[in-house]
Amino acid sequence: MGRLEDIAERNLNPKHQRERSIVGITLGLFVLLILGLMVFTNLGARPTDPPRPPHVDGVLLRSHK
């Protein structure tokens, strides 16, 4: 009978369920905020430097004229 009483009490007192869903929604919104900031900011962009000759992985590319 103990298990049936636990199920009945859970159905009578849904406060715990509501708190759990609020925590889940809050965490989801926080993750969406972080992803939005990552997409719409230029944190990964290189800073603009004065014009330099083109290079690939540190190797300077020059044309012979």
RAWO-V988418 format. One record per residue. N is the residue number from 1. RES is the residue in one letter. SS is DSSP state (helix for helix, strand for strand, loop for the rest). PHI is phi in whole degrees, 0 to 359 (999 if undefined). D_FIRST is the distance of its C-alpha to the first C-alpha in Angstrom with 1 decimal. Layout:
# RAWO-V988418
n->N res->RES ss->SS phi->PHI d_first->D_FIRST
n->N res->RES ss->SS phi->PHI d_first->D_FIRST
This chain:
# RAWO-V988418
n->1 res->M ss->loop phi->999 d_first->0.0
n->2 res->G ss->helix phi->299 d_first->3.8
n->3 res->R ss->helix phi->291 d_first->5.5
n->4 res->L ss->helix phi->295 d_first->5.3
n->5 res->E ss->helix phi->293 d_first->6.3
n->6 res->D ss->helix phi->297 d_first->8.7
n->7 res->I ss->helix phi->294 d_first->10.2
n->8 res->A ss->helix phi->295 d_first->10.7
n->9 res->E ss->helix phi->293 d_first->12.3
n->10 res->R ss->helix phi->298 d_first->14.4
n->11 res->N ss->helix phi->288 d_first->15.7
n->12 res->L ss->helix phi->280 d_first->16.6
n->13 res->N ss->loop phi->238 d_first->18.5
n->14 res->P ss->loop phi->276 d_first->20.5
n->15 res->K ss->helix phi->299 d_first->23.0
n->16 res->H ss->helix phi->298 d_first->22.1
n->17 res->Q ss->helix phi->297 d_first->22.6
n->18 res->R ss->helix phi->294 d_first->26.0
n->19 res->E ss->helix phi->297 d_first->27.1
n->20 res->R ss->helix phi->294 d_first->26.5
n->21 res->S ss->helix phi->290 d_first->28.5
n->22 res->I ss->helix phi->295 d_first->31.3
n->23 res->V ss->helix phi->296 d_first->31.6
n->24 res->G ss->helix phi->296 d_first->31.8
n->25 res->I ss->helix phi->295 d_first->34.5
n->26 res->T ss->helix phi->297 d_first->36.4
n->27 res->L ss->helix phi->295 d_first->36.6
n->28 res->G ss->helix phi->297 d_first->37.6
n->29 res->L ss->helix phi->295 d_first->40.4
n->30 res->F ss->helix phi->295 d_first->41.5
n->31 res->V ss->helix phi->296 d_first->41.9
n->32 res->L ss->helix phi->296 d_first->43.8
n->33 res->L ss->helix phi->297 d_first->46.0
n->34 res->I ss->helix phi->298 d_first->46.9
n->35 res->L ss->helix phi->296 d_first->47.6
n->36 res->G ss->helix phi->298 d_first->49.7
n->37 res->L ss->helix phi->294 d_first->51.7
n->38 res->M ss->helix phi->293 d_first->52.3
n->39 res->V ss->helix phi->283 d_first->53.6
n->40 res->F ss->helix phi->262 d_first->55.8
n->41 res->T ss->loop phi->243 d_first->57.4
n->42 res->N ss->loop phi->252 d_first->60.1
n->43 res->L ss->loop phi->292 d_first->58.9
n->44 res->G ss->loop phi->271 d_first->59.5
n->45 res->A ss->loop phi->283 d_first->63.1
n->46 res->R ss->loop phi->286 d_first->66.0
n->47 res->P ss->loop phi->292 d_first->68.3
n->48 res->T ss->loop phi->281 d_first->71.5
n->49 res->D ss->loop phi->252 d_first->74.5
n->50 res->P ss->loop phi->301 d_first->78.1
n->51 res->P ss->loop phi->305 d_first->79.3
n->52 res->R ss->loop phi->233 d_first->79.3
n->53 res->P ss->loop phi->297 d_first->80.4
n->54 res->P ss->loop phi->295 d_first->77.7
n->55 res->H ss->strand phi->214 d_first->75.9
n->56 res->V ss->strand phi->231 d_first->73.2
n->57 res->D ss->loop phi->48 d_first->71.0
n->58 res->G ss->loop phi->82 d_first->73.8
n->59 res->V ss->strand phi->263 d_first->76.6
n->60 res->L ss->strand phi->285 d_first->79.3
n->61 res->L ss->loop phi->258 d_first->80.5
n->62 res->R ss->loop phi->235 d_first->84.2
n->63 res->S ss->loop phi->260 d_first->86.5
n->64 res->H ss->loop phi->269 d_first->90.0
n->65 res->K ss->loop phi->249 d_first->92.7
